[in-house]
């Protein structure tokens, strides 16, 4: 992730990534970023994520990650974004 805007976004939301060492946060995968923001972020951070990555890319990552045997998304988050993406993506 070499995009400076994404790195800035990660720094702004670093408190959501509390389990990752500070020096490693800017090197997280897109999957971890999307999962963290959709699970724990607020309305503003979700909108910013959509603006930075595009709703199509976020949708693609979300569906790929939620169609595995082990899912780290909260059930309410999966339900909400399944409905949201069906209507808006």
C-alpha positions in Angstrom: 0.0 0.0 0.0 2.0 2.9 -1.3 -0.8 5.3 -1.6 -0.2 8.3 0.8 -3.9 8.9 1.2 -4.5 5.4 2.4 -1.5 5.6 4.8 -3.0 8.9 6.2 -6.4 7.1 6.5 -4.7 4.3 8.4 -2.9 6.8 10.8 -6.3 8.6 11.4 -7.9 5.2 12.3 -4.9 3.6 14.0 -6.8 3.3 17.3 -9.0 0.6 15.5 -5.8 -1.4 14.8 -4.8 -1.6 18.4 -3.4 -5.1 18.2 -0.9 -4.2 15.4 2.5 -2.6 16.3 2.6 1.1 15.4 5.4 0.7 12.9 3.6 -2.1 11.1 0.2 -0.4 10.7 0.8 1.2 7.4 1.8 -2.2 5.9 -1.5 -4.0 6.6 -3.3 -5.7 3.7 -6.4 -4.2 2.1 -8.4 -7.1 3.5 -7.4 -6.2 7.1 -8.2 -2.5 6.5 -11.6 -3.2 5.0 -12.5 -5.7 7.7 -11.4 -3.4 10.5 -13.2 -0.4 9.2 -16.4 -2.2 8.3 -16.4 -4.0 11.7 -15.4 -1.2 14.0 -15.4 2.1 12.1 -18.0 4.8 12.2 -20.1 6.2 9.3 -17.4 8.8 8.5 -14.6 6.2 8.2 -16.7 3.8 6.1 -17.5 6.6 3.7 -13.8 7.6 3.5 -12.9 3.9 2.8 -15.4 3.9 0.0 -14.0 7.1 -1.4 -10.4 5.9 -1.2 -10.8 2.3 -2.5 -14.1 2.6 -4.4 -17.3 0.8 -3.4 -16.7 -2.0 -6.0 -13.3 -2.9 -4.5 -14.6 -2.8 -0.9 -17.5 -5.0 -2.0 -15.2 -7.5 -3.7 -12.9 -7.8 -0.7 -15.9 -8.1 1.7 -17.6 -10.9 -0.3 -14.3 -12.7 -0.8 -13.6 -12.6 3.0 -17.2 -13.5 4.0 -17.4 -16.5 1.7 -14.7 -18.5 3.6 -15.2 -21.1 6.3 -13.8 -18.8 9.1 -15.1 -15.3 9.0 -13.8 -12.5 11.2 -16.7 -10.1 10.5 -19.4 -9.7 13.2 -22.7 -11.3 12.1 -24.5 -7.9 12.3 -21.8 -6.4 10.1 -22.2 -9.2 7.5 -26.0 -8.8 7.5 -25.9 -5.0 7.2 -23.3 -4.9 4.4 -24.8 -7.7 2.5 -28.0 -5.7 2.3 -26.1 -2.4 1.7 -23.9 -3.8 -1.2 -26.9 -5.6 -2.9 -28.6 -2.2 -3.1 -25.6 0.1 -3.7 -22.8 -1.7 -5.4 
